[in-house]
């Protein structure tokens, strides 16, 4: 079964609660007449849509718990933007009544669902707690969106292809190869030519690689161009001793920092001492560059708990620099198999 890593779930939830300095007042009695609410799917709230994606478990605490859908397609348009939304049945329970065509949802499985997006405020306002004389803190007061499932069915897992993103940017992965003087990334079904990029080195050929950029159609079916892209290898073991560019999440526990790259905990040399570093970088999406090595380091699971934590072999980025990024794409997230 696949399950999204908990820290990214918490990151997504926390962004919902962050307010803006300047707010626009929208009278609720004018909704539908003067204003139109647009949901996380990018369509008017309440619109009936077809979505495709796979099921993950929501956070263990909070209203977002239970089955969540990681959306990969909205109607006929593919998306790699991180869109994860709790799902609820339109009637009865998932899998309880075949008349309403509500499938049983299994974590890790992919589904095609007819849905509409709605939402509500959850929690209690802090001012109400204060007025009632309640001193303990609550989980906040915020608007939570969700998908109501009208019908659906289980389908095969979605495989990304350049044809899904013609004229758009996408992150695609395949095997690194060279064709004469042109580097390519290819699978058994398509080939992506890396225009303007150097040839793959002998140590890179045959390894899993990825590239992000705008996809362009060529005159040959199954072959596509991508321009001004910066491809790289994906697996850490293939990048040892090399200068790397890794996108992930900065993490902090018990005042100890690390970097999470697709589910792998990585040390970053003198991470908390990097230029312009702040404690608010906890759960922040960023890009780390530097030299990737391996070293025996204190076990992350014992940091701050044991006085003399045991040592394990970890990846470490030396001579590191960091750059904040807006968000990771869904293919950059980590899903583990239980």
N, C-alpha and C positions, 0 to 999 in steps of 0.2 A: 504494500500500500504506500501511496505517496502522501506526504504531509508537509505543508509549508513550514519553514522554521519559525518558531514562536516570536523571535525578536522582530521579524519583519511584520508580523501581524500587529505587534504592539506599536511599531512605527507608523503603520497605516492608521491605526485608531487614534494615535496622539495627534496626527495632523488634522483630524476632524475637529479637535477641541481647541486648536489655536485660533484665536480671534485676530481680526485685522484692526489697525488703528482707526481707519475710516470705514464706517459702516453705512450702508444705504438702507433707509427705513422703507419697508414694503408693507403696506396695509393688507392684511389677509382678506379683507372683504373685496379687494380689487383683483385678487388672483383669478385668472381665467378671463377677465375682462381687459385689464390693462397690462398684466404681467403674465409671463409664462415660466414656470419652474422647469429647469433642465436638470436631469439626473446625472449620475456618474457614467451612464452609458452614452451620454451626449445627446439624448433625445428627450422630448417633453415627458415629464413625469406622468405616468398613467398610460403612455403609449404601449400598445401590444407589439412586442418584438420577438424575433427568433434569435436566441443566443446559443453559442456552443462554447464549451469549456469543461474543465474537470473539477471535481469536488475535493475540497480540503476541509479539515476540521478548523472551526473558528477558535478564538482564544478560550482558554479554560475558564476564564472569569469574564463577566460582563455580558451585555445584551447581544454581542456579536457571536456568541458561542453557537455550537451546532454546525450543520453543514453550510459551507460557503462555496460559492462558485468563482473560480478564477476564469474570467471571460477571455476567450481567444478569438471569437468571431461575433460580430453584431450584425444581424441580417446576413448579407453576403460579403461584409468587409472584415478582413482580418485585422487584429490589433495585438501589439506587443506591449502596449501600455499596461501598467499594473492596475487591473480592475478586479478587485475581490469584494464580493457582496454576499451577505447572508441570504439564504433562500428559504421560503416558507411555502407550503402547499396552498392552493386556492381553496381547496375543500378537503376535509378529512385529513389523512396523513399520507406521506409518501409511501407508495407500494401497498396501501391498505385496500384499495378499490380500483380494479382495472377499468371500471366503467368510465372513470374520469381521466384515465391514461396518465396517472401520476406514478412515475417509475420509482422503485426503491433506489435510493441514492447510496452509493458505496464510495468511500474515500478512495481517491486515485482514479476512479472511472470517469470517462468522458461522456457528456450528454448533449443532446440537442433539446432545448427547452423553449416553449412559448411562455413568455413572461411579460409582466409589466412592473415598472419600478415605482415604489411608493416609499413612505418614510414617516417618522414620528419623532417627537422629542422624548428622550429617555432620561431617567435620573431625576434629581430634585435640585432646584436652584439653591445656591449657598445662602442667599439672603433668607430663604424660608427656613433653613436649618437654624440660622442665627436667631430669627424671630421666635422660633419654637423653643429656643434654649438648648438645642442639641449641639454638643461640643465636638463630637467626632466628625471627621471629614467623610464626604460621600464620594461617589465615583464620577461626579460632575453632572452637568446638565447640558445635553447636546442633541443635535439632530442626527438620527441614524436612518440611513436608507436601507432598503432591502428589496429583493425580487420576489414577487408572488408568481408561483409556477402554475400555469393553467393546464399544461399537458407537456409531455416530453417522452424521450426514449434514449436508451443507451446507444452510443455509437463508438466507432473505432477512434483511437487517439489521433489527434490532429498533428500532422507533420508540416512544419513550415517549408514553404517553397518560394523561390523568387517570383513566381507567377502571381502569388497572393499579394505582392507589394509593388507592382509595376508603377514607376513614377513616384514611389514613396521610399522613405528610409526604413531599413529593417536590419535586424541582427540575425545572420544566418551562419550555420556551421556545417562543416564537411571535412573531407580529407585534403590536406595540402599537397598539390602536385604542380609540376611545371610542364607547359607545352611550348616547346621551343624557347622563346624569350619572354613568355607570359606566364605569370603565376596564376593558378586557379585554385578554387575550392570546389569540390564536387562530391556528390553522392551518387547512388545508383540511378537516380531519376533526373538530376539536373547538374549543370556546370555553371560556375560563376567566375568570369574572367576579371582579374584585378588590374584594371587599367591604371598605369602610372606607378605601380608598385614594383619593387625589385623582385627578382626571382627568389623562390624559397631556397634556403641553403640545404645541403645534403642532410644535415641533422634535423631539419624541419619537415622534409618530404615524408609523406605517409602518416603524419601526426594529425590529430584532431585540431582544426583551426576554425576561427570565426572572423567575420568582418561585418562592420556596420557602415551603411551608406545607402545612397539612392540607387534603386534597381532599374536597369534599362533593358528593354527587349532588344534582341538581335534578329537577324534574318533567319537564324537557325533555331528550330524548335528545341527547347530544353537548354539552350545556352543563353546566358545573360551577361551584361556588363555591369560593373560597379566602379564608379569613378571617385578619385580623391579619398579613398578609404584607407584605414589603418588596420590591416589584419593582424592577428596574433594567434599564438597557440593557446589552447584552452586549459589543458591539464598542467598542474603545477610541476609534476615530475618531469615533464618535457621542457621546462623552462629553467631548471637549476643552473646556476652559474651565469645566467643571462640577465640583462636589463629587462625588467617586466613593467607592465602597466596593468594593474589589477583594479577592478571596480567592485566595491563591496560596502560593508557597513562597519564603522568604528564602534567598538564595544567597550564597556567599562563595568567592572564588578569589584567591589572592595578596594577601590582605588587602583586597580590593575587594568591596563588597557591591552586590547588586542584588535585584530582586524579579521572580519569574517568574510571569506571569499567562497561563495557558493557552498556554505556549510562547513568549510574547513577553517579552524582557528589558526591564525598566523601571527607570529610575533612581528612587530615593527620596531627596529632599533631606535631606542630613545623616543618612543612615540609621543609621550606627553610633553617632550621638550622640543617638538617640531615648531618651526616658526608660525606664530599666530595661532597656536593650539589653545583650545579652551575646553573646559569641562562640559560645555554644552554640545560638544561633538559626539556625545554618547548617542547611539542609534542614528548617526548622521551618515547619509550616503556620500561616498567619496571615491576618488581615484588615488591609489598609491603607486608611486614609481620608485624604482631602486633596483638593487641587485638581489636576486633570490638565492638564498642558501639554505642549508639545514644545520641545526645545532641542537645539542642536548640542553633543554630549557625546563624551568619549573612547570609542573603539571598545572594547567589552567584550572582543573576541577578542585585543586587543593589550595589555590592561591587565596590568602586571607583567612584560611581555615586552619591549615597546618603550619607550625612554626618552621619546619624544614620539609617543604613539599618534595615529593619524589620528582625526578627529572625524566623527561621523555624527549623523543626526537620530534622536533617541530620545524616547519618552514619559518624562515625569518627574512624580512626585507631589510637590507642594510643600505646605508647612505640614502635614506628615504626622503621623499617629498610627498606632499598631499595637496589635492585640489578638491573642493566640494563640488558635488554634482546634484542636480535637481532630484533625480530618482533613478532607481534601477529599472531595467526592462524585465518583463516577466521571464524571458529565457535566462536571465542572469540570477534568478532566485534559486534557492536550493530546495529540492524535494528529496526526502530520504525514503528508502524502502524498509518497512517494518516486517 
